[in-house]
Amino acid sequence: MASHCPVTGTRSQTEVRDRFDMTVTYAMHNALRRELHFIARATARADPDPESEPDPRHILRTAVGWTLFRRALRAHQTAEDDVLWPSLRQALFGRPLCLARLEAIEAEHAVLDQLLEAIDQALVGPDLGLDLFADLTGSLVTGLRGHLRHEEESVFPVAQVVLSEGQWERFERAHAQLIQADAAWILPWLLDGAAERTVAAVLAALLPESAHHAYTDQWQPAYAMLDRWGAPRSLSEPRNPHV
């Protein structure tokens, strides 16, 4: 077995992406980055006077944007933890450099999970000081941005080379199944601001053609009415039809 990582600097990012279509995965990464911008802005406090601006703890506690972000991130990371990482470990047996990269990515997941748990506890438990809350959310924003970049630079190119088509398809199915229960909200959230060809590719990958009308006629218009980081709003509607 070769001890080096199979992806070298001689292959361009475009070349290593071509073997599997990673449109859904990159769309999820871009959506998470978009929301990190809002989280950073919502939890930043330029003025230490608590009376001068909204409490960032209250913003996250009530914002539907935080709920959607958490659900999407949970689905994405669970699919990676349960399906993608085990497949990569199997495919990379005997390649310690690549396995070390993968282990570093998995460690980042664990840190992010701890940060999310700490933030969620702060939102439902006794009041946490604003400085500590800002440290937690700042660490989440910085950590997740770095993690997404590390996946794209160090893991996805390797996956393009070493995984079988069946292994990648199992990951895609797991990813789709994990967001299916919340598809009426997660899909328009995922595609907010995406290019038309990305929208078409993601819908083709995640929804049967017979359900595309539900996205166009019900889900997307309902999502467009949300103020994700403003007034509280229930996510009980629109209902997700059987697809």
C-alpha positions as CSV (number, residue, x, y, z in Angstrom):
1,M,0.0,0.0,0.0
2,A,1.2,3.5,-0.8
3,S,1.9,5.6,2.2
4,H,1.4,9.0,0.5
5,C,-1.9,10.8,-0.1
6,P,-3.3,10.0,-3.6
7,V,-4.1,13.7,-4.4
8,T,-1.1,15.8,-5.3
9,G,-0.7,19.4,-6.4
10,T,-0.5,18.3,-10.0
11,R,-4.3,18.0,-10.3
12,S,-6.5,21.0,-10.3
13,Q,-9.5,21.4,-8.1
14,T,-11.7,21.3,-11.2
15,E,-10.2,18.0,-12.3
16,V,-10.7,16.2,-9.0
17,R,-14.3,17.5,-8.7
18,D,-15.3,16.0,-12.0
19,R,-15.6,12.3,-11.0
20,F,-18.5,12.8,-8.6
21,D,-21.0,15.6,-8.7
22,M,-20.6,17.5,-5.4
23,T,-23.1,20.2,-6.1
24,V,-25.3,19.4,-3.1
25,T,-22.4,19.3,-0.8
26,Y,-20.9,22.6,-1.9
27,A,-24.4,24.2,-1.9
28,M,-24.7,23.2,1.8
29,H,-21.3,24.6,2.5
30,N,-22.1,27.9,0.8
31,A,-25.4,28.1,2.7
32,L,-23.7,27.5,6.0
33,R,-21.1,30.2,5.2
34,R,-24.0,32.6,4.4
35,E,-25.6,32.0,7.8
36,L,-22.3,32.3,9.6
37,H,-22.2,35.9,8.4
38,F,-25.6,36.6,9.9
39,I,-24.7,34.8,13.2
40,A,-21.5,36.8,13.5
41,R,-23.4,40.1,12.8
42,A,-26.3,39.1,15.2
43,T,-24.0,38.3,18.1
44,A,-21.4,41.0,17.7
45,R,-21.8,43.9,20.2
46,A,-20.0,47.1,19.4
47,D,-21.4,48.8,22.5
48,P,-21.1,47.2,25.9
49,D,-24.2,49.0,27.1
50,P,-26.9,46.2,27.3
51,E,-29.6,48.9,26.8
52,S,-28.2,50.2,23.5
53,E,-28.8,47.2,21.2
54,P,-30.6,43.9,21.1
55,D,-29.3,41.1,23.4
56,P,-27.6,38.6,21.0
57,R,-28.7,35.7,23.3
58,H,-32.3,36.7,22.7
59,I,-31.7,37.0,18.9
60,L,-30.4,33.4,18.7
61,R,-33.0,32.1,21.1
62,T,-35.9,33.3,19.0
63,A,-34.5,33.5,15.4
64,V,-35.8,30.9,12.9
65,G,-32.4,31.4,11.2
66,W,-30.7,29.7,14.1
67,T,-33.1,26.8,14.0
68,L,-32.6,26.2,10.3
69,F,-28.8,26.6,10.6
70,R,-28.7,24.0,13.4
71,R,-31.0,21.5,11.6
72,A,-29.0,21.8,8.3
73,L,-25.6,21.5,10.0
74,R,-26.8,18.5,12.1
75,A,-28.0,16.7,9.0
76,H,-24.8,17.5,7.1
77,Q,-22.4,16.5,9.8
78,T,-24.3,13.3,10.7
79,A,-24.2,12.1,7.1
80,E,-20.4,12.7,7.1
81,D,-19.9,11.1,10.5
82,D,-22.1,8.0,9.8
83,V,-21.3,7.4,6.1
84,L,-18.6,9.4,4.5
85,W,-15.8,9.2,7.1
86,P,-16.1,5.4,7.5
87,S,-16.0,5.0,3.7
88,L,-12.9,7.2,3.5
89,R,-11.2,5.3,6.4
90,Q,-11.8,2.1,4.5
91,A,-10.5,3.4,1.2
92,L,-7.5,5.1,2.8
93,F,-6.2,2.1,4.7
94,G,-2.4,2.1,4.5
95,R,-2.2,5.8,3.6
96,P,-1.3,7.4,7.0
97,L,-1.0,11.0,5.6
98,C,-4.5,10.9,4.3
99,L,-5.8,9.3,7.4
100,A,-4.2,12.0,9.5
101,R,-6.0,14.6,7.5
102,L,-9.3,12.8,8.0
103,E,-8.7,12.4,11.7
104,A,-8.1,16.1,12.0
105,I,-11.4,16.8,10.2
106,E,-13.2,14.4,12.6
107,A,-11.7,16.2,15.5
108,E,-13.0,19.5,14.2
109,H,-16.5,18.0,14.1
110,A,-16.2,17.1,17.8
111,V,-15.1,20.6,18.7
112,L,-18.0,22.1,16.7
113,D,-20.4,19.8,18.4
114,Q,-19.2,20.9,21.8
115,L,-19.5,24.6,20.8
116,L,-23.1,24.1,19.5
117,E,-24.0,22.2,22.7
118,A,-22.6,25.0,24.9
119,I,-24.4,27.7,22.9
120,D,-27.7,25.8,23.0
121,Q,-27.3,25.3,26.8
122,A,-26.7,29.0,27.2
123,L,-29.8,29.8,25.2
124,V,-32.1,27.6,27.4
125,G,-30.4,27.8,30.7
126,P,-29.5,30.5,33.2
127,D,-28.2,33.7,31.6
128,L,-24.7,33.5,30.4
129,G,-22.5,36.6,30.4
130,L,-22.4,38.5,27.1
131,D,-18.6,38.2,26.9
132,L,-18.6,34.4,27.3
133,F,-21.5,34.1,24.9
134,A,-19.6,36.2,22.3
135,D,-16.6,34.0,22.8
136,L,-18.7,30.9,22.1
137,T,-20.4,32.2,19.0
138,G,-17.2,33.7,17.7
139,S,-15.4,30.4,18.1
140,L,-18.3,28.7,16.3
141,V,-18.1,31.1,13.4
142,T,-14.3,30.9,13.1
143,G,-14.2,27.2,13.6
144,L,-16.9,26.3,11.1
145,R,-15.5,28.6,8.4
146,G,-12.1,26.9,8.8
147,H,-13.7,23.4,8.9
148,L,-15.6,23.9,5.7
149,R,-12.4,25.2,4.0
150,H,-10.4,22.2,5.3
151,E,-13.0,19.7,4.0
152,E,-12.9,21.3,0.6
153,E,-9.1,21.5,0.4
154,S,-8.1,18.3,2.1
155,V,-10.9,15.8,2.1
156,F,-13.2,16.2,-0.9
157,P,-10.4,16.0,-3.5
158,V,-9.2,12.8,-1.8
159,A,-12.8,11.4,-1.9
160,Q,-13.0,12.1,-5.6
161,V,-10.0,9.9,-6.1
162,V,-10.4,7.0,-3.7
163,L,-14.1,6.4,-3.2
164,S,-16.2,4.1,-5.4
165,E,-19.3,5.4,-7.0
166,G,-21.4,3.3,-4.7
167,Q,-19.7,4.8,-1.6
168,W,-20.4,8.3,-2.7
169,E,-24.0,7.5,-3.6
170,R,-24.5,6.1,-0.1
171,F,-23.3,9.3,1.4
172,E,-25.6,11.3,-0.9
173,R,-28.6,9.1,0.0
174,A,-27.9,9.5,3.7
175,H,-27.6,13.3,3.3
176,A,-30.9,13.5,1.5
177,Q,-32.7,11.3,4.0
178,L,-31.5,13.4,6.9
179,I,-32.9,16.6,5.5
180,Q,-36.1,15.0,4.1
181,A,-38.2,15.6,7.2
182,D,-37.4,19.3,7.1
183,A,-37.2,19.6,3.3
184,A,-40.0,22.1,3.0
185,W,-37.8,24.6,4.9
186,I,-34.3,23.3,4.4
187,L,-34.4,23.2,0.6
188,P,-35.3,26.8,0.1
189,W,-32.9,27.8,2.8
190,L,-30.2,25.7,1.1
191,L,-30.8,27.4,-2.2
192,D,-31.3,31.0,-1.0
193,G,-29.1,33.1,-3.3
194,A,-27.8,30.1,-5.3
195,A,-27.3,30.2,-9.1
196,E,-30.1,28.8,-11.3
197,R,-28.0,25.8,-12.4
198,T,-27.3,25.0,-8.8
199,V,-31.0,25.2,-7.9
200,A,-31.8,22.9,-10.8
201,A,-29.1,20.4,-9.9
202,V,-29.9,20.3,-6.2
203,L,-33.7,19.8,-6.8
204,A,-32.9,17.1,-9.3
205,A,-30.7,15.3,-6.7
206,L,-33.0,15.7,-3.7
207,L,-36.5,15.7,-5.0
208,P,-38.5,13.6,-7.4
209,E,-39.6,15.6,-10.4
210,S,-43.3,15.2,-9.3
211,A,-42.5,17.2,-6.1
212,H,-40.7,20.1,-7.8
213,H,-44.0,22.0,-8.0
214,A,-44.2,21.9,-4.2
215,Y,-40.9,23.6,-3.9
216,T,-41.8,26.3,-6.5
217,D,-45.5,26.9,-5.4
218,Q,-45.4,26.3,-1.7
219,W,-42.0,25.9,0.0
220,Q,-40.0,28.7,-1.6
221,P,-42.8,31.4,-1.3
222,A,-43.3,30.4,2.4
223,Y,-39.6,30.6,3.0
224,A,-39.3,34.0,1.3
225,M,-41.8,35.4,3.8
226,L,-39.4,34.5,6.7
227,D,-37.4,37.1,8.6
228,R,-34.7,34.5,9.5
229,W,-32.8,36.7,12.0
230,G,-35.7,39.0,13.0
231,A,-39.2,38.4,14.4
232,P,-39.8,34.9,15.9
233,R,-41.7,32.5,13.6
234,S,-42.9,28.9,13.8
235,L,-41.6,26.4,11.2
236,S,-44.7,24.2,11.4
237,E,-45.9,25.3,8.0
238,P,-45.8,24.7,5.1
239,R,-46.4,21.0,5.5
240,N,-44.0,18.7,3.9
241,P,-45.9,16.4,1.5
242,H,-45.0,12.8,1.0
243,V,-42.4,12.8,-1.8
